[in-house]
Amino acid sequence: MRSQMLAARAAALFASDLPSGSRPDATSVENAIAVSVRRSGGTRGCVAALAAAYGDYPETAVVRMRWARSVIQSVYEPTPASMPVPTPALALAA
């Protein structure tokens, strides 16, 4: 489920107006995704725009999708430093 959400966000970012190669902050990414989804009529519309771009301009679509996935991963995927550290089980005293 998580990978589907990341893929949908990447497709929406791909279909957004943010320029490829930019390093937007999390708020800008979320706003761009929301606008893109509304403008495209949902995530399916974003995926359709993605598919059309690959059909019409595959050489630039690849670069833009790599950028979109990179941005989505940096914003939405946890880094090892931000993941909670499991606490060891306490030994029961006899």
N, C-alpha and C positions, 0 to 999 in steps of 0.2 A: 504494500500500500504506500509506503513512504517513497519508494522509487517512482511510483506513478505520479505522486504529488510533485516530486522534483522535476519529472519530465514535463508535466503540465505547466509548471512555473517557467521552465526553460523555454517551452514553446511560446508562452505568453510574452516573455522577455524578448525572444527572437522577433515577435511580431510588433514589438513596441517601437517607439520613436527614439529610444536612447541610442546614441551612436556606439557602434562596435569599437572595442578597444578602450572604452571609458571604464572607470572604476567607481561606479556609483555607490553611495552608502545604502544601508539597508532600507531606510525610509524612501529613498528615490526608487529603489528596486520594487518595493511593495506598491508604491504609487503607479509606477510604469506598468506593472502587471495588472493592477486593477483597471487602469484606463484601457489597456490592450484587450482585456477580457470583455469589458463593456462594449467597446467599439467593434469587436469581432463577433459579438453575440454569444459569447461563452468560450470555453476552452477548446471546443471542437472547431470553432472559427479560427482560433489561433493556430491549431494544428493544420487546418486547411491552408492558411497563409504560409506556414512553414513548408508544406508540401509543394505549393505553387512556386515558392522561391527556389526550391531544389530542382523543380522542373524547368524553370526559366533561367536561373542563374546559379547553377550548381557550384561553380568555383567560388562565388562570394557567399553562398549559403553555408558552405562548410565552415568558413572562417567565422561567420556570425554565430553559428550554432556552437562552435567551440567556445567562443566568448561568452555566450549566454549560459552555457553549462558551467563554465568556470565561475561566473558571477553568482549563479544560483548556489553552487557548492560552497562558495565562500560565505554566503549570507545564511543559508539554511542548514548546512550539515555541521554537526558538532565537531569541534577539534578535540584532540586528546586532552588538551589542557582544560577544556570547558566541561568535559564529561565528569560526572560524579565518581568519586573513588569509593569502591565498596568497602565497607567496614568489616573487619574480621569478626567472626562469631565469637562471642564471649564464652569462655570455658566455664562450665558450671562447677562451683566448689562442692566438694563432697563432704 
